[in-house]
Amino acid sequence: MFSGLIAYRGTVRALEPDRSGATLRVACEGVAIEHPCVKDSIAVDGACLTATRIDGDAISFDVVAETLARTTLGGLREGDAVNVEYALRLGERLGGHFVYGHVDAALRVLAVTDEGQGKRLRVERPYALARPIAEKGFVALDGVSLTVAAVGDGWFDIALIPETVARTTLGIRAAGDRVNAEIDPIARYAIAAVDSVRV
């Protein structure tokens, strides 16, 4: 479980394909503070991964085919910056919203505009995700907990505050880039419950 409040970044060291997926190695900030262990869950650009090896600040992860198909991780290159969040610990303050790290889709950024001190991202809103992505609802993009500012036919907007622009990789996203999207799990379950009653 994660909060979607990004405190750390990472730098991709390598993405090495293997017969069942790939091995991702990331130099992660926060290792000395968070003390991650092998088998810990760590979100990389919003995708929950399991640490398989830790060597100093470099953490390795096995990335299975399903994750490569649903996320942007397969397109990472050496030197790319990624958002890193270590799993919540019992008793920690939850300042964002519940983020599972179960990415629904990699969505295309349609436009980025300056807005006051921050930025506004317009992101595609495919039909399959249109219902749970609602104005003033929550969504996680690349693991960042965000409020939906507006929705339209095939798109939704996110207003980024300066802190988010400076601290996360969303500040360097441009039109045409893809971001990992996870819908609000509460919305997911509410829609599933309503749909099951209709059947």
JOURQUI-V936749 format. One record per backbone hydrogen bond with DSSP energy under -0.5 kcal/mol. CO is the residue of the C=O (numbers start at 1). NH is the residue of the N-H. Records with the same first field share a line. If there is no record, write none. Layout:
BEGIN
CO=NH ; NH
END
This chain:
BEGIN
1=88
2=99
3=97
4=6 ; 145
5=7
8=84
9=29
10=82
11=27
12=79
14=25
15=17
16=23
18=21
20=65
21=18
22=24 ; 63
23=16
24=61
25=13 ; 14
26=28 ; 59
27=11
28=31
30=34
31=35
37=40
40=51
41=87
42=44 ; 49
43=45 ; 85
44=47
46=48
47=44 ; 49
49=42 ; 51
50=62
51=39
53=60
55=58
57=28 ; 59
58=55
59=26
60=52 ; 53
61=24 ; 63
62=64
63=22
64=68
65=69
66=70
67=71
72=75
73=76
77=80
80=12
82=10
83=45
84=8
85=43
89=92
93=95
98=185
99=2
101=48 ; 103
105=107 ; 181
107=179
108=110 ; 124
109=176
111=122
113=120
115=118
118=115
119=160
120=113
121=123 ; 158
122=110 ; 111
123=156
126=129 ; 130
127=130
129=133
132=134
134=137
137=148
138=184
139=141 ; 146
140=182
141=144
142=46
144=141
146=139
147=159
148=136
150=157
152=154 ; 155
154=125
155=152
156=123
157=149 ; 150
158=121 ; 160
159=161
160=119
161=164 ; 165
162=166
163=167
164=168
168=171
169=172
170=173
174=177
177=109
179=107
180=142
181=104 ; 105
182=140
184=188
185=189
186=190
187=191
188=192
189=193
190=194
191=195
192=196
193=197
194=198
195=199
END
